[in-house]
Amino acid sequence: MRVKVAESAPTAHRARPEHRGRPPRASAPRWRSRKVRGLAYAAPTAVFVTVFFLLPLLLVGQMSLSDWPLLAGDRGVNAPENYTDITDAPLFWPAVRFTLLYTGVVTVVLLGLALLLALLVQESRPGAGFFRTVYFLPSALGLASASLLFWGLYSPTTGPLSDLLEGLGLADDEVSFLGTPTAALMSTVFLIVWKFAGFYMLILLVGLQRIPHEVYEAARMDGASRAQIFRSITLPLLRPSLALTLLLCVTGSLLAFDQFFILTKGGPDNSTVTVVQLIYREAFQRLDLGTAAALSILVLAVLLLLNALQFRGLRRADES
């Protein structure tokens, strides 16, 4: 028995290093299968982006360098003229000025009201959830549907607003909400603020709720007033949410089309024509897709530049 045990022990001892030294055969196939699964998950998104973004962008770039009529006609290379002749369009500079004016007014009014609403419903008090829902509900409506709704409300013949103002004694005659350039601008701004204030309020509300309550309590114990707390604590800690809302608001305002196309159709006297409306007119009224594509590339370049400047400014503020 002693001899057998002595013989078997070294055998078992020699077998262990051989078993430990074997390479893990399942590691390579597992890594490969994980990589294949990752590619399979990313493939639908890659196909979608390629088909609906990259290829149309390349086509627009080709169109912007060509004489490309919408209907049948000769298509030839027209490399610099589409870009150099943009400023010669009679409505180009008025459209640029009006788009910038509209963007500035909407950004100031919309973000100010959204921040006010977020501060009002920040605390968890009775009725706060109800008001959050009420403020957010208009954003669930499509922009085209909301524009049609306000077009009916603003109508001096069939809309109720003009009769309501006359009944209250605030107007002596029919009110033309879209009859003058200033009235058309303010009426459209009111529509956009009504529609999107709740959406931006929700973004800012999330940012407010991420601020620790201990910071506010420490500031109150030090004797800070509400204005000081808002200026020194709330605004600096809310900077990422404010940057996101500013980015979305500026981008959406520069690309404004639906509300003006439905409410004013660029009137009165082409005073509310935006840059995107000008692209639409060049493409589908003047049937010149080359100039429309050049305008589209120009708008895309401006948006990319603005977004890059905003991100750079936000990064510098965070580093400081």
Secondary structure, DSSP 8 states (H G I E B T S, - for coil): -HHHHHHHHHHHHHHHHHHHTS--TTHHHHHHHHHHHHHHHHHHHHHHHIIIIIHHHHHHHHHHTEE-BSSS---EE-TTHHHHTGGGSTTHHHHHHHHHHHHHHHHHHHHHHHHHHHHHT-S--TTHHHHHHHHHGGGGS-HHHHHHHHHHHH-TTT-HHHHHHHHTTS-SS---TTSSHHHHHHHHHHHHHHHHHHHHHHHHHHHHHTS-HHHHHHHHHTT--HHHHIIIIIHHHTHHHHHHHHHHHHHHHHT--HHHHHHTTT-STTTT--HHHHHHHHHHTS-BHHHHHHHHHHHHHHHHHHHHHHHHHHHHHHH-
